[in-house]
């Protein structure tokens, strides 16, 4: 990873950990030092392990998926396009008919 990628990853993880810490802190009714240390250790472990697991899985699947990645992207975008078309043209009429609204 380059320096910019590491910087962006660390900023994103820090913002995520900060928001989770605020929410968890607001949900605790009775705070003790033991709870704070336990929660801090869990956050630290998970925030360290998740990018490491992602990197290991990404490098192991890279050889398998490189040959077909463009087809996967094509299928996903084609499917999203078809679903959007159906919902925008056909789905709207069917939805309005089921609601009992007269279509002229």
C-alpha positions in Angstrom: 0.0 0.0 0.0 1.1 3.5 -0.7 1.3 6.2 1.9 -1.9 7.9 0.7 -3.9 4.7 0.8 -2.7 4.0 4.4 -3.6 7.5 5.4 -7.1 7.3 4.0 -7.6 3.9 5.5 -6.5 5.1 8.9 -8.7 8.2 8.8 -11.7 6.1 7.8 -11.1 3.6 10.6 -10.6 6.4 13.1 -13.9 8.1 12.1 -15.7 4.7 12.3 -14.2 3.9 15.7 -15.0 7.4 17.0 -18.7 7.2 16.0 -19.0 3.7 17.5 -17.4 4.8 20.7 -19.8 7.7 21.0 -22.8 5.5 20.4 -21.5 2.8 22.8 -20.7 5.4 25.4 -24.2 6.8 25.2 -25.8 3.4 25.6 -23.9 2.4 28.8 -25.9 3.3 31.9 -23.2 2.6 34.4 -19.6 3.1 33.3 -16.7 1.4 35.0 -13.0 1.4 34.1 -13.2 -2.4 33.4 -16.0 -1.9 30.9 -14.0 0.9 29.2 -10.8 -1.2 28.9 -12.7 -4.2 27.6 -14.6 -2.2 25.0 -11.3 -0.5 24.0 -9.5 -3.9 23.5 -12.4 -5.3 21.4 -12.4 -2.2 19.2 -8.7 -2.3 18.8 -8.6 -5.9 17.9 -11.4 -5.8 15.4 -10.2 -2.6 13.8 -6.8 -4.2 13.4 -8.0 -7.6 12.2 -10.5 -6.4 9.6 -8.1 -4.7 7.2 -5.7 -7.6 7.6 -8.3 -10.2 6.8 -9.5 -8.1 3.8 -5.9 -7.9 2.5 -5.3 -11.6 2.9 -8.6 -12.6 1.2 -8.0 -10.1 -1.5 -4.6 -11.3 -2.4 -5.7 -15.0 -2.3 -8.7 -14.4 -4.6 -6.8 -12.1 -7.0 -5.5 -15.0 -9.1 -8.9 -16.6 -9.3 -11.0 -13.5 -10.1 -8.7 -11.6 -12.4 -9.7 -13.6 -15.5 -13.5 -13.0 -15.0 -13.7 -9.7 -13.1 -14.9 -7.7 -16.2 -17.7 -10.2 -16.7 -18.8 -9.9 -13.1 -18.9 -6.2 -13.4 -20.8 -6.4 -16.7 -23.4 -8.8 -15.2 -23.9 -6.6 -12.1 -24.3 -3.4 -14.0 -26.6 -5.0 -16.6 -28.8 -6.5 -13.8 -29.0 -3.1 -12.1 -29.9 -1.5 -15.4 -32.7 -4.0 -16.1 -34.1 -3.7 -12.6 -34.1 0.1 -12.8 -35.8 0.0 -16.2 -38.5 -2.4 -15.0 -39.1 -0.4 -11.9 -39.2 2.9 -13.7 -41.5 1.9 -16.6 -43.4 -1.3 -15.9 -43.2 -1.2 -12.1 -44.8 2.2 -11.8 -47.8 1.3 -13.8 -48.4 -2.0 -12.0 -47.9 -0.2 -8.6 -50.4 2.5 -9.5 -53.0 -0.1 -10.8 -52.7 -2.0 -7.5 -53.2 1.2 -5.6 -56.4 1.8 -7.6 -55.2 5.0 -9.3 -56.5 5.5 -12.8 -53.9 5.7 -15.5 -54.8 7.7 -18.6 
